Amino acid sequence: MGRWNLVERRLERFSQEPLSVRNAAGVIVFATAVIVIGAGVLISLIDSEEYPNFGIGMWWALQTVTTVGYGDVAPKNVAGRLVGAFVMLEGIAFVAIITAVITSSFVARATRERDAAEAKHELSDRELMERRFDELDRKLDALASPQGPH
Protein backbone atom coordinates (compact mmCIF):
# COMPACT_ATOMS: atom_id res chain seq x y z
CA MET A 1 0.00 0.00 0.00
CA GLY A 2 2.79 2.42 0.91
CA ARG A 3 4.58 1.70 -2.34
CA TRP A 4 1.60 2.76 -4.45
CA ASN A 5 1.30 5.95 -2.45
CA LEU A 6 4.93 6.74 -3.27
CA VAL A 7 4.33 6.08 -6.96
CA GLU A 8 1.14 8.13 -6.90
CA ARG A 9 2.91 11.03 -5.17
CA ARG A 10 5.74 10.97 -7.70
CA LEU A 11 3.31 10.88 -10.63
CA GLU A 12 1.31 13.74 -9.16
CA ARG A 13 4.45 15.79 -8.51
CA PHE A 14 5.72 15.08 -12.03
CA SER A 15 2.41 16.14 -13.58
CA GLN A 16 2.36 19.41 -11.59
CA GLU A 17 6.00 20.45 -11.97
CA PRO A 18 7.19 22.11 -15.17
CA LEU A 19 9.01 19.75 -17.50
CA SER A 20 12.75 19.76 -17.02
CA VAL A 21 15.56 17.82 -18.62
CA ARG A 22 16.04 15.85 -15.41
CA ASN A 23 12.33 14.97 -15.14
CA ALA A 24 12.12 13.98 -18.79
CA ALA A 25 15.24 11.84 -18.58
CA GLY A 26 13.91 10.12 -15.46
CA VAL A 27 10.61 9.29 -17.12
CA ILE A 28 12.35 8.04 -20.26
CA VAL A 29 14.76 5.82 -18.35
CA PHE A 30 11.97 4.45 -16.15
CA ALA A 31 9.72 3.74 -19.15
CA THR A 32 12.57 2.05 -21.01
CA ALA A 33 13.43 -0.12 -18.00
CA VAL A 34 9.78 -1.16 -17.72
CA ILE A 35 9.71 -1.96 -21.45
CA VAL A 36 12.90 -4.05 -21.20
CA ILE A 37 11.69 -6.01 -18.18
CA GLY A 38 8.18 -6.45 -19.58
CA ALA A 39 9.45 -7.46 -23.02
CA GLY A 40 11.97 -9.89 -21.48
CA VAL A 41 9.21 -11.62 -19.53
CA LEU A 42 6.75 -11.52 -22.42
CA ILE A 43 9.15 -12.88 -25.04
CA SER A 44 10.17 -15.70 -22.64
CA LEU A 45 6.50 -16.65 -22.30
CA ILE A 46 5.54 -16.23 -25.96
CA ASP A 47 8.58 -17.79 -27.66
CA SER A 48 9.89 -20.22 -25.03
CA GLU A 49 11.76 -22.34 -27.60
CA GLU A 50 14.05 -19.48 -28.61
CA TYR A 51 14.05 -17.83 -25.14
CA PRO A 52 14.06 -20.71 -22.64
CA ASN A 53 14.66 -18.45 -19.62
CA PHE A 54 14.10 -14.92 -18.45
CA GLY A 55 17.82 -14.04 -18.73
CA ILE A 56 17.94 -14.70 -22.46
CA GLY A 57 14.65 -12.81 -22.88
CA MET A 58 16.09 -9.83 -20.99
CA TRP A 59 19.28 -9.95 -23.10
CA TRP A 60 17.21 -9.87 -26.27
CA ALA A 61 15.00 -7.03 -24.95
CA LEU A 62 18.00 -4.97 -23.87
CA GLN A 63 19.85 -5.32 -27.18
CA THR A 64 16.63 -4.62 -29.08
CA VAL A 65 15.59 -1.52 -27.12
CA THR A 66 19.10 -0.06 -27.44
CA THR A 67 18.93 -0.74 -31.19
CA VAL A 68 22.14 -2.82 -31.04
CA GLY A 69 20.52 -6.02 -32.25
CA TYR A 70 23.42 -8.49 -32.25
CA GLY A 71 21.21 -11.15 -33.80
CA ASP A 72 22.38 -13.92 -31.49
CA VAL A 73 18.75 -14.41 -30.50
CA ALA A 74 15.73 -13.45 -32.58
CA PRO A 75 12.01 -14.27 -32.29
CA LYS A 76 10.76 -17.02 -34.59
CA ASN A 77 6.98 -16.78 -34.29
CA VAL A 78 4.64 -13.91 -35.21
CA ALA A 79 3.75 -12.95 -31.63
CA GLY A 80 7.43 -12.71 -30.71
CA ARG A 81 8.12 -10.58 -33.78
CA LEU A 82 5.27 -8.24 -32.82
CA VAL A 83 6.80 -7.82 -29.37
CA GLY A 84 10.14 -7.22 -31.10
CA ALA A 85 8.63 -4.57 -33.38
CA PHE A 86 7.17 -2.74 -30.37
CA VAL A 87 10.48 -2.86 -28.49
CA MET A 88 12.37 -1.65 -31.58
CA LEU A 89 10.01 1.31 -32.00
CA GLU A 90 10.39 2.16 -28.31
CA GLY A 91 14.17 2.00 -28.69
CA ILE A 92 14.12 4.35 -31.66
CA ALA A 93 11.83 6.72 -29.75
CA PHE A 94 14.19 6.55 -26.76
CA VAL A 95 17.17 7.59 -28.89
CA ALA A 96 15.16 10.36 -30.57
CA ILE A 97 13.83 11.73 -27.28
CA ILE A 98 17.24 11.67 -25.60
CA THR A 99 18.68 13.54 -28.59
CA ALA A 100 15.86 16.09 -28.44
CA VAL A 101 16.29 16.59 -24.69
CA ILE A 102 20.03 17.16 -25.01
CA THR A 103 19.55 19.51 -27.96
CA SER A 104 16.84 21.49 -26.20
CA SER A 105 19.06 21.93 -23.14
CA PHE A 106 21.84 23.32 -25.37
CA VAL A 107 19.37 25.66 -27.09
CA ALA A 108 17.95 26.82 -23.74
CA ARG A 109 21.43 27.56 -22.39
CA ALA A 110 22.40 29.46 -25.56
CA THR A 111 19.16 31.45 -25.35
CA ARG A 112 19.80 32.35 -21.70
CA GLU A 113 23.35 33.45 -22.52
CA ARG A 114 22.15 35.53 -25.49
CA ASP A 115 19.39 37.13 -23.43
CA ALA A 116 21.89 38.00 -20.68
CA ALA A 117 24.26 39.56 -23.23
CA GLU A 118 21.41 41.55 -24.79
CA ALA A 119 20.24 42.74 -21.37
CA LYS A 120 23.78 43.90 -20.58
CA HIS A 121 23.98 45.68 -23.94
CA GLU A 122 20.57 47.31 -23.42
CA LEU A 123 21.69 48.50 -19.99
CA SER A 124 24.78 50.03 -21.56
CA ASP A 125 22.67 51.81 -24.18
CA ARG A 126 20.34 53.08 -21.48
CA GLU A 127 23.21 54.37 -19.40
CA LEU A 128 24.65 56.12 -22.47
CA MET A 129 21.31 57.80 -23.20
CA GLU A 130 20.93 58.87 -19.58
CA ARG A 131 24.41 60.42 -19.65
CA ARG A 132 23.56 62.32 -22.83
CA PHE A 133 20.32 63.59 -21.32
CA ASP A 134 22.20 64.68 -18.18
CA GLU A 135 24.72 66.53 -20.34
CA LEU A 136 21.93 68.20 -22.32
CA ASP A 137 20.24 69.19 -19.05
CA ARG A 138 23.46 70.81 -17.83
CA LYS A 139 23.87 72.70 -21.10
CA LEU A 140 20.25 73.87 -21.05
CA ASP A 141 20.62 74.94 -17.40
CA ALA A 142 23.77 76.83 -18.30
CA LEU A 143 22.03 78.60 -21.21
CA ALA A 144 18.98 79.43 -19.10
CA SER A 145 20.95 80.82 -16.18
CA PRO A 146 21.17 84.64 -15.92
CA GLN A 147 24.96 84.54 -16.18
CA GLY A 148 24.91 82.71 -19.56
CA PRO A 149 27.06 79.79 -20.62
CA HIS A 150 30.40 79.29 -18.91
Sequence and secondary structure as in RCSB ss.txt:
>XXXX:A:sequence
MGRWNLVERRLERFSQEPLSVRNAAGVIVFATAVIVIGAGVLISLIDSEEYPNFGIGMWWALQTVTTVGYGDVAP
KNVAGRLVGAFVMLEGIAFVAIITAVITSSFVARATRERDAAEAKHELSDRELMERRFDELDRKLDALASPQGPH
>XXXX:A:secstr
 HHHHHHHHHHHHHHHS   HHHHHHHHHHHHHHHHHHHHHHHHHH TTT  SHHHHHHHHHHHHTT    SS  
 SHHHHHHHHHHHHHHHHHHHHHHHHHHHHHHHHHHHHHHHHHHHHHHHHHHHHHHHHHHHHHHHHHHHSTT   
